[in-house]
Each structure stands twice: as structure tokens, then as C-alpha cells.
Amino acid sequence: MPNYRRAFIPGGTWFFTVNLLERKNNDLLVREIALLRETVRAVRNRYPFQIDAWVVLPEHMHAVWTLPPGDADFSKRWRLIKSGFSRALPKTEYRTNVRKMAGERGFWQRHFWEHLIRDEADFKRHVDYVHVNPAKHGLVSRVKDWPYSSFHRYVEGSVYPENWGRRFGDFYCRG
């Protein structure tokens, strides 16, 4: 097994992918979007972080966050988001004996993927990836049609044109 190490850079910016445990035919995150938003809001009030970009898809989400100077504990924030969201849902999901013994709910994959953003070009690539994801997964044909995305904030701020990310062949273009 590889010796995986997370990069903890106080005040850093990271890209994240967080998945539900059962991804097939699961729309929990968009079905419970109000609960997810409230949970994120509560965690941000207690442990601030800047949301640079975010997209919520039916069974996974991508985000780019910047933490405050001197703070690198993104793991605590994700743990609180995942556990707060889970605790607010009725206990109807299947749980393995291992999860039951650990007192865990059965909604989330235990781990998440994170990538430390290295520079402006890396930041832009990851923000673009976040925003194009609903079209990439075939949920919409136009990025602007996905409601659970910070893309709309970027359009309002004139970072993207409204028609950004339209499908062109097998890739997405900027205009």
C-alpha cells in the first residue's frame, strides 16, 4: 500500500472530490441540497473557509476552497460537513457491520480526494473542471443549466460568459 500523505499548507487552496458511498442511481445530494447547503453554512460559521468554486452532482461533488491564514485543517471541515449532513437524515440506509460497529452512517465514502493548488494556472484548470462537470457527466448540455454550481456566481462576476463550456466535439470550449 502506498504511503499517502496529505499536503497541509496553512492558508492554502485545495481542490476536492467527495463521493457518496453508493453512487449508482443515487441523487441524494441534489435531492437534499437545502440540507447540504445549511450544513456547509453551519460549518463555515464555526470554521471559516472561502468557497472558490463548488458543484454538487447527484452522487458526488467537487470544490475549490481556500483556508484562512494559519489554518490547514480541511479534513475537520469535511468531517463536520459529512457527519452533519448524515445525522440530519433518517436512518434508512444500509450499513455494513463494520460501519455499525464504528458508529458510521452509510452515505459517504470514507475518504476524499484533495489536490493542493500550486499556482494561478492550476487554480483556473480546477475551477474550470468544477464548473464543466455537470455537462461532462451528461446531466446538462449547457453548463449554465446546472443549478447547483458556483458557475452562476462566476458569470455574474464576468469571469465566464454565460455560454461558457458548451459542448464542441469531444471537448469543452471557452466561448
N, C-alpha and C positions, 0 to 999 in steps of 0.2 A: 504494500500500500504506500502511495507517495506521502511524503512529509509535507502536507499542505500548510501554508502559513498565510494568514490574512495580513494585509498591509494596514497598519494603524498609524495614520498621519493626522495629528491634531489639526482641525480646521480644513481637512481635505474634502475633495469632491469625489463621489463614487457613483458608478452605475450598478444597479441591482436588477436581478431577476428573481422573483419569488413565485413559487408554484404551489397550487393545490396538490394534495396527495393523489386524489383521483381526478385525472384530467379529462378522461373520455366522457363526452356528453355531459359536462358539468358547467353550469352557468352561475354558480354560487356567487362569484364576485360581482357580477353585474346585477344579479337579482337582489343582492343585499348591498348595493352601492351606497345607500344612505348610511347604513351601519358602518361600512368600511370608512367612509369619509368622516363620520363622527369619531370613530376610533383613532384615526390618524390625527384629527384635530386635538383630541384629548392628550395624545402622546406628545404632540408638538408643543402644547401648552406647558407640559411638565419638563420635557427635554427638547428644547428648540432645535430645529434644523430647517434649512432652506430647501424647498422643493424647486429644483431647476427644471425638471421635466417629469412627467408621470403619465402612464397609460395603464388602464385597468381593462383587461380582457376577461372573457368568461371564466377561465381557469388559471390564469397567471397574470402577473403584472411586471412592468419594467419601470424603474425610476432612476433619476439622477438627483442626488442630494449633495448639499454642502453643509458640513457641520460647523458649529461655532469655533472660533479660535480656541485652542487648548483642549478641544474635545474630539475624540476619535471613536466613541462608543456607539457605532451604528448598530451593532449586534443587540444592545439593550433595546434600542428603539424598535427594531424588527420584532424582537421577542414580545415586547409590550403590544405592538400592533396585532401580531398574530394571536396572542393569548387573549387580548381584549375583545377582538372580533369573535373568536371561538367561544368565549364564555357567554357572550350575548345571544348565541344561537341555541335553539333547543337541542337536547342530546338525542339526536335521531340517527347519527352517522354510525357506520360500522367501525369498530375499534378492535385491533388485534389484542391478544392477551398482553403482549409486551407494552403496548400503549396504555392499556388499562392499568397495569402494574406501575407504570411511570406517571400515572395521573394525566396523561396527554389525551387531548381530543384527536379526532381522526380527520381533520380538514387539511392540514398543511404538510408539505414535505418538510422534514426536519431542518434541512439546510437551505441556504440560498446562495446564489452566485453573486459575487461582487467583483468589481474591477475598479482599481484606483485610476481616476482620470489624470493623465500625465501632462496635458497641455491643451491649448485652445482648439487645435485640430481634433484631438481625441474627444474633447468635450462636444464639439459640433457633430462628429460622427455618431456619438452615442445618443445625443439629443435627437438627431435625425432618425436613428434606429428606433428610439422610443415612439416617435410620432408616426412613423410609417408602418408600425407593427400591425394595426388592425387591417390595413389593406394587404399586407404581406400574408396574413393568415386567411384572407378571403372573407373577412367579416363585412367589409365595405369595399366599394370600388374607388371611392374618393376618401382621402384621409379626413377631410372636413366633415364627413358624415358620421364619424365615430364620436359619440357624446362624452365618453369617459377618458378624456385626454387633455393634457395641458396644451395641445396644439392650438386650441382656440385662443388661449392667452397669448401665444406667440404670434398669431395672426393679428390680434388686437394691438399688440406692441410693434407691428410692422416688421417682425423678424422673418416671417414667411408670408408669401402671397396666399390668398385663400385657396387657390387651386394647386398648391404645392403637393408633390408626392403623387401626382396622377400616374396611372399605370401606363408604361410605354414598353411594349415587348416584354422581356423578362426582367426589367429593372425599373426603378422608380426615378423620375427626374425632378428637378427643382422648379420647373416653371410651367 
